[in-house]
Amino acid sequence: MDPLTTVLIALGTGASVQAMATTTNGKAKEIYQDLRARISRKLVNDFALAEYEQELSMDSRRQLKKALVDADVVQDEEIVQIARNLLDHIEPEQAPEGQYKTLPRGIVQGYNQGTHQVLIMDFGSESRVPPKV
């Protein structure tokens, strides 16, 4: 997984863990706070980070991704390593694969996950046969 995606997934997952009042994973919260503080120091304005934590929407993710790229966050190896450490701590069973599955929370209207996928969405009235892969 590329460093930018790793950081974005770690921030989203960490924000979800942080929001859970009953979580027993105090170490994950500490790692997330460290990650968040380091990223916040690099950003010119951490509004995109705060909005992403509150909303976790695709629009806020796009804004945060742009802010992370503009601040050249992924060039900081410590930040990328802390993000990986957070993901390893939260989802240890996925760490050996190097791939992390995001778990939808809240209202989900569409969800697609995997390495090799074909997604066909047809909202028209005509019936279509999916292509052979």
N, C-alpha and C positions, 0 to 999 in steps of 0.2 A: 504494500500500500504506500502511495507517495506521501511525503511528509505533510503536505497541506491537508490532505484528506484525513490523515492520522490526527492532526491537531483539531480539525473541525469535529470529528467524531468524538474525540476525547472531551472537547468543550461541551458538546451536546449531552453526552453521557454523564459527565461530571455535574452539569447543571441539573440533570434529572435526579442524580444521587443526592445532591445538595438540597433539593427541594423536598426530599422525603424526610419527614421529621422522625420517623420510626426506624430509620436504617441503623443497623448495627455496624456498618462499615465506616468507622471513624477515620481509619487510615486513608480510605479513598477520598473522604472529604478534605483531609489535610493535603493530599497530593493535588486535588483539584484547586484548592485555594492557592497553593504555590504556583501552579500552572497559570491560573487566572491573573495573579499578581504580576508574574513575569511578562505575560502578554500585554496586560494593561499598561505597564511601563513602556512598552515598545510602541503602542498605538498613540497617535497624535490625539485622538479623541476616542475614548472607550465606549461611546454611545452605542456603536454597533454591537459590541460585546454584551452590554447590559440589555439591549433589546433582544438579542438572540437568547439570552438566559430566560427572559420573561416569556417569549413567544415560541421559540423553537419552530418557526415557520420557514418555508423555502425562501421567502422574500428576505427575512432577517438573516438567513444563512448566506444568501448571495451577498448581502451588504457586509457581513462579517468576513466572508472570503475575500472580498475586494479590499477591506481594511487590512487583513492579514498580509495580503500580497503587497499592498502599498507600503506597509511597514517592514517588509522583508523578514517576517517572523520565522519562516521556515529555514532561513540561513543560520538561525541560532540552534545549534545542535543540542544544547541543554533543554530548550523548550520542547523540541521534538522528542528527546529521550524521556522527559517528564510525561509527555502525552502518551508515549508508548507504555511507560510504567503505570500510568493511571488505567489504561485499557487492560493491561495484564492483571492489574489488581482487581478490577471490577469483573472481568470476564476471563478468569484464568484458564478455563477449558478451551478457549479459542486462541490463546497465546501461541501455542506451537504452530498453528496453521498460518499465523500472520494475517488472518482475515477476521474481521469483527462484524458480527451481525447486529444491526440496529434493531432494537425492540420497540415497536410502536406503542406509544402511550397516549391516552386521551382519545379524542375523536379522530379516526383515520378514515379517509374517503378513498384512498388508493394506496396500495403498498406493493412494492416489487423488490425482491432481493435475490442476489445470486451472482455467480460469475458469468455464466453463459445463459442468456435469456432471450426469449422472443416474446414481446408483449404486443398484443393486437387489441386495440380498443375501437370498437365500431359502434357509434351511437346513431347511425343512420337506420333507415327502415329496411334496407336491403340486407339479405343474409349473405355473408361471405365465408368462403372456406379458407382457413388459414394456410399459408404457404408451407410446403414441405421443406423441412430443414435437413 
